[in-house]
Structure formats: structure tokens, C-alpha cells
Amino acid sequence: MPPKSVPLPAKPSKPYFFYGHRKPSQNRPVVYGGLFSNRQVLKPPQSPLLPSPPFDLRKWDPHHLSQNPSPPPITTPHQHSKLSPIARFIIDAFRKSQYTWGPSVVFELNKLRRVTASLVAEVLKVQDDPILASKFFHWAGKQKGFKHNFASYNALAYCLNRNGRFRVADQLPELMDSQGKPPTEKQFEILIRMHADKNRGQRVYYVYQKMKNFGIKPRVFLYNRIMDALVKTGYLDLALSVYEDFRGDGLAEESITFMILIKGLCKAGKVDEMLEVLGRMREMFCKPDVFAYTAMIKILVSKGNLDGCLRVWEEMRRDGVEPDVMAYVTLVAGLCKGGRVQRGYELFKEMKTKGILIERVTYGVLIEGFVKNGKLGSACGLLKDLIDSGYRADLGIYNPLIEGMCDVKLIDRAYKLFQVTVQEGLEPGFATVKPMLLAFAEMRRMSDFCKLLEQMQKLGFSVNDDLSKFFSFVVEKGERTIMAVRVFNELKVKGYGSVRIYNILMGALHKTGKVKQALSLFQEMKDLNFEPDSSTYSNAIICYVEDENIKDACICHNKIIEMSCVPSIDAYYSLTNGLCKIGEIDAAMMLVRDCLGNVTNGPMEFKYALTVLHACKSGAEKVMEVLNEMMQEGLPPDNIICSAIISGMCKYRTIEEARKVFANLRTRKLLTEANVIIYDELLIEYMEKKAADLVLSGLKFFGLESKLKAKGSTLLSR
């Protein structure tokens, strides 16, 4: 036997860059295998996330965040696994300088012997900072013997567009031309594609105009792309002007060119112009297929142009194109929703004659259309046809039938259909029972109403929530408010009721002018131990103010504040107006500031009230300028604005200037003579009150109150 060879000891690996044997660290990734290999990045260890304790508002410390700032987010370098080593070196130089261009970056880049245009493109493809990318692009262009190529320009364009600097990217053709590299059609195509993908139609047209200025004529493909982008973004006129240029260049239309224009004309409702383009399309032997015609019908249906749909349908018949299921369904659905159910039914019968499989959705739209037109018998006949065809009706079919039966007072038949939906396990919702509840309420069949509520509860309905929806639906029509109150009076005896229902009824009664009845509901609610919420108190504020009971309105406002809630905007406005009427101007102005500080978009009268207060510092002329601006906005001065004038003039100016403003409003017939007299009395009373408050403050400041009290004066007890 030959002697076995003894294996030689393995040669120790040399720790130099080619083999990549260096000690790993967070900032020094390991290179495996050689110069063109991938690398791994060591991620910093992450501590396990501990569950945060539940937030408790009572223990919240507003200064906690300032004392214990959160640590900055940990960012890890991107894994650019396909980059060349030199590109990685450049990216690392950016990272070390925290992605800020400066001398440190230039120092690192100057270590490179040679920079190529392909290397610049490679770096820009992965760069997410447009400013840094532009600086690097400019630096590379200044290197000795370097010239940018199309790839580097394109990479810069992609980088700028990717980071939202598309307007800067549009200037690249001028930059290329100034650097001796005139742009080609490809550069403009890139810009157009970028804008088209983001639905920037006007920028597409801007780039197209620039392309013409450079003397470059687009190909048919690019023309189609431009027109399609303009049509999709609603600039049909610009698309038609581009089409004129297309024809002026002597190019031949493709089928897609015609379809782009046809879709745009259909969207704009220009059926006659669309038919002209269709005729031109036939002349070019580009007859549309069934998919193209279906697309036209779909667009016209979405715009509600049913006459245009029928004209396109006739053109399809003229071309001998056989409509498919989608074409039929699209047109039938559009006709039914547009009120032309009979024409849709004729197409339905045509489908049956041809043996086309009719979907359940088609039955559904026809049934709903017949119900809306009051043809309940035809709708029931279609339901029978649907079941005979082997389909199972869904709630989308049963709900319109139930509603239609309730409208004609066939409530018992509607209830039977409801039982069918339960037996078939369709899980009916509030939309199913709402018309029956309304019909029972209108017919005063409250026993059946309550039986239906009991069945709803057995089926898992949230009865109180659904009753709230029901009453909201009922009071949408003001004449049904009394019926809603009557129904609720019978329901609350059987234990049905909630704060939300009380709020709905109070608001409805106030809108119909029954303020006393709304306040009686509010009192009844408290007697039954219901806890009013902020909406309840807001409704009560409005009612109390209209009942001229400002004191109780203020009590309700304080209740809302105690609940840490905010009154409604209507409640703020009503209470402020009421306070102004009784001369409590300071409290009213405080409410104005409170409202604007708590709500997102307060009343314009409040905003102008604060503007008037500020303008009073400059005098009557400035106040009248603000009032003129209000009039231009359609806001005549009301109690709040006039109270703001009184408050501001008494605080910053004189009574005479306030009277000057009111006299101007009287001259312009914005105030009546009676109102001017009332505001003049309020002005004098408010000024006297302010003067008295000033005197009392002076006495207290100089310590003279004890002497007044010793003499038996009751002045300070006020």
C-alpha cells in the first residue's frame, strides 16, 4: 500500500484588507471573502422593552419630560450590500460627518485617486439627502479630468425627485446643456414619468414645453404618456393641445392614443367630441373592442351621463361588438341608479334571452331601483326570479324591499321578510329594522314596536345605541319631533332610555322652538338620576339663554368646567350673547377668550371681537377698518362686537370715541336708533362701573377701608 500523505499545516490568514480578517466593532463592519464581497453591520444590543404602567392623569407631572428627556433614537447604517467598496467608503464618509457637507467630507473624498461618473451614479442611487447629493455631484464635477455622463445626471434626477425636490430636478436639462452635455429624449422621459407617477399634471406639461424649447420631438410612446398624465389629472384642454402638436409632427396615432383621448372626453362629458375621435379611430382601422367600450360606459356612468352611455352603447352595436357581462352589468347599474329602471330592465331581459349568466348584484340594483320608483310588485317578482335561479338573497336585497313595504304601510309583510332574514342567518342590522320601527311609530303600534325591540335584544342588538340612531333619524325632519317625544314617553316607562336620547330630543325641541319642553326634559332627566354630560349641559345653556335665564345657564357652564370638558361652540356663542344683553361685558369677553383657547375653530364673531378689542388701542378709525373688513366677510356687527367696542374704548380710549363708532354704524344703517340708545346706556353704565371699581381699588390700596367702615359706610361691602 502506498504511504498516506501527511496534511500540511494550514497557512495562517493574513490580517489585511483583501481577506477581511479584522476585529469587528460597531463602527467597523467585517468584510468576508474579498474586495467585492458583502459586509455585515454589528447592531448595538437592544434592551428588552418593559411594559409601561397605565397612564394616570392625577399623577401626571408636566415637568417630567423636561427633567428626564427621552434618549435620541438609535440609528444604524444602511446595509448597502451591492455597493462597490469605493462607494461604501464615500457613504461612510457621509455618515461620519453626520450627513453634513463640510471640510471633513472633502478631506475624506480627496483620498480617492480617481472618481468616475459611474461611481457618482452609484452613490446617488442610495442617497436620501438631496442637499448632500447635490454638493457631492458638484464636487465630483470639479475634479480634474472628470465629466458627468447621462447615468450620473439621471441618478441625480431620481435622487431629487425621491426626496421631494422635483422642481430642482426639472432644472437638470439646463444644467446638462450648460456643462456641454445636451439632454436627450431619455432625460425628459424620466422627468415626465416621475411627475406622471405622482399625478403632477402641470409639471408634466411644463417639462413637455421645455422639451419643445430644446428642439426635441417626443416619440409616440412619450406623447401617449404625456396625454395620459394630463387626462388623469383633469387637464383635458392641455392634453388636446398636446394632441394637436402630435398631429402637427406627422405621427400616426395608435389605438391607445385614441383611447386616452376618448376617456378624457368621456370624463368631461363631451360626448360629441368623443364620437368624432371614435370616428377618426375607425378611419385608422383601430376599432375599439368590448373592453374599450366598457371603459367608456364606466366613465360616463361615474359622471352620471346616462344619455352618453346609451349613445356609446349604440356605437358599440354599430361596430358589431358583442357586449359581455361586465358591459351589461355596468350599464344596468348606472341606469337603475339614475332613475331609468325600465330601460335597465329591458337590458336585463336581453341578457336572459342571450343566456348570459346574471349575477346577484344585477338583481339587487334592479330591485332597489324598482322600490325607489314605487314599483313594489316588479321588485317582488325579481326577488322570486332570483330565488328560482338558485341564488340566495342577501341583506342588500332584503333591506330595500322591507323599506319599500314600510313606505306603503305593508308593515306585516315587511316583518315577515325580516323573519326570513333571521331564519337564513343573514344577521340583520339597524338598517333592516329602522323602517319598521318608523312605521310602527307612525301607526302608533307601540306594542309591536316594543316586541321588535325585544327581538332585537335577543338577536344581540345594542338596543340603546340603536334607539339613539332611530331618534336621530326621526328628528332629521322637524315635523316628526313631537312624534319622537311621544314615542320616547312610552318607551321610558318600559325602561328604555339613555343620556344620548335625551340630548337628541332636547336639541330637536330647541330647533323647533319648543324651549320650555326641552328644559322640562332636562329637569326630568335629573329627576330620574341620569348623569348629564357636556352635550346635555350645552343644550341646556342654549335653552336657558333663550328663556332669558342667564343665571341657570352660567350654572350649567360651570358644571361643564367641573367635568373638565368644553361646552359646544353654540353654547359658548349663546351664553356670550346672553351676557352681553344683560351688560355683563367682562364675563362675556372672558368667555370669548376661553372659547378661542379651547376649540379648534371658534366663531368668526369671537375672532373679530378680540380684533376689535386690540384695535381700540389705536382709536375709532382703526375700529371702523375692522368693522369694514367684517362687512366684506358678510358679518354685520352684533351684540358681541358692540360689547367689545364698549369694553375696548372704556379700557383704552374714551366714551366719545365709542359714540363716534356707534354713530358711524347708525349712519350706515347697521344699527337702529333704538339700538344706539341701548348701547349708549350700556356704555355709560359700564364706564361708571369701571370708575367705581377703580375708586374701591384705590381705597383698598391706601388702607382707607377701615376708616370708611368705622364711619358705618357700606361701600366696600359691594
Secondary structure, 3 states (H helix, E strand, C coil): CCCCCCCCCCCCCCCCCCCCCCCCCCCCCEECCCCCCCEECCCCCCCCCCCCCCCCHHHCCCCHHHHCCCCCCCCCCCCCCCCCHHHHHHHHHHHHCCCCCCHHHHHHHCCCCCCCHHHHHHHHHCCCCHHHHHHHHHHHHCCCCCCCCHHHHHHHHHHHHHCCCHHHHCCHHHHHHHCCCCCCHHHHHHHHHHHHHCCCHHHHHHHHHHHHHCCCCCCHHHHHHHHHHHHHCCCHHHHHHHHHHHHHCCCCCCHHHHHHHHHHHHHCCCHHHHHHHHHHHHHCCCCCCHHHHHHHHHHHHHCCCHHHHHHHHHHHHHCCCCCCHHHHHHHHHHHHHCCCHHHHHHHHHHHHHHCCCCCHHHHHHHHHHHHHCCCHHHHHHHHHHHHHCCCCCCHHHHHHHHHHHHHCCCHHHHHHHHHHHHHCCCCCCHHHHHHHHHHHHHCCCHHHHHHHHHHHHHCCCCHHHHHHHHHHHHCCCHHHHHHHHHHHHHHHHHCCCCHHHHHHHHHHHHHCCCHHHHHHHHHHHHHCCCCCCHHHHHHHHHHHHHCCCHHHHHHHHHHHHHCCCCCCHHHHHHHHHHHHHCCCHHHHHHHHHHHHHHCCCCCHHHHHHHHHHHHCCCCHHHHHHHHHHHHHCCCCCCHHHHHHHHHHHHHHCCHHHHHHHHHHHHHCCCCCHHHHHHHHHHHHHHHHHHHHHHHHHHHHHCCCHHHHHHCCCCCCCC
